[in-house]
Amino acid sequence: MNRYRITYPATGSHGERQASLDAPDLRTALIVADINLHNGCAEIHDGAQCVARLKKRGRSQATFWEVG
């Protein structure tokens, strides 16, 4: 079973450059990214391989991911 990692720019005040969270599957990875990233870009990794680059689009309640 694969474990996915979502990485995105950190917004904390502790000097982090990136934040990352684990997810058990791609569906959950997208949900986790949507909850934790209000705008901007994120990447989903399967081990060392980047499987998707995401850019959050839209406004307010009508957001969606542009996958590249």
C-alpha positions as CSV (number, residue, x, y, z in Angstrom):
1,M,0.0,0.0,0.0
2,N,1.4,3.4,-1.0
3,R,1.7,6.3,1.3
4,Y,1.7,9.8,-0.2
5,R,3.3,13.0,1.0
6,I,1.9,16.4,0.3
7,T,4.4,19.3,0.4
8,Y,3.6,23.0,0.2
9,P,5.2,26.3,1.2
10,A,5.1,26.8,5.0
11,T,3.3,29.8,6.4
12,G,4.7,29.4,9.9
13,S,6.9,31.9,11.7
14,H,9.6,29.3,12.6
15,G,11.6,29.7,9.4
16,E,10.2,26.6,7.7
17,R,10.5,26.6,3.9
18,Q,8.1,23.7,3.3
19,A,5.5,21.9,5.2
20,S,4.6,18.3,4.5
21,L,1.8,15.9,5.5
22,D,1.3,12.2,4.9
23,A,-1.8,10.6,3.4
24,P,-2.8,7.0,2.8
25,D,-4.1,7.5,-0.8
26,L,-4.5,10.1,-3.5
27,R,-8.0,11.1,-2.7
28,T,-7.1,11.8,0.9
29,A,-3.9,13.6,-0.3
30,L,-6.1,16.0,-2.3
31,I,-8.4,16.6,0.7
32,V,-5.5,17.2,3.0
33,A,-4.0,19.7,0.5
34,D,-7.3,21.5,0.1
35,I,-7.8,21.9,3.9
36,N,-4.2,23.0,4.6
37,L,-3.5,25.2,1.6
38,H,-5.7,28.3,1.1
39,N,-4.0,29.3,-2.1
40,G,-0.8,28.6,-4.0
41,C,0.9,25.4,-5.1
42,A,1.5,21.9,-3.7
43,E,3.1,18.7,-4.7
44,I,2.1,15.1,-4.1
45,H,4.9,12.6,-3.8
46,D,4.9,8.8,-3.8
47,G,8.2,8.1,-2.1
48,A,10.9,10.2,-3.9
49,Q,8.8,10.6,-7.0
50,C,6.6,13.6,-7.6
51,V,3.3,12.3,-9.0
52,A,1.5,15.6,-9.3
53,R,2.0,19.4,-9.0
54,L,-1.1,21.2,-8.0
55,K,-2.2,24.9,-8.2
56,K,-5.2,26.0,-6.3
57,R,-7.6,28.0,-8.4
58,G,-11.0,29.7,-7.9
59,R,-12.4,31.7,-5.1
60,S,-13.9,31.1,-1.7
61,Q,-16.2,28.1,-1.8
62,A,-15.7,27.3,-5.5
63,T,-12.0,26.3,-5.4
64,F,-10.5,23.6,-7.6
65,W,-7.0,22.1,-8.4
66,E,-5.2,22.7,-11.6
67,V,-3.0,19.6,-12.0
68,G,0.3,19.8,-13.9
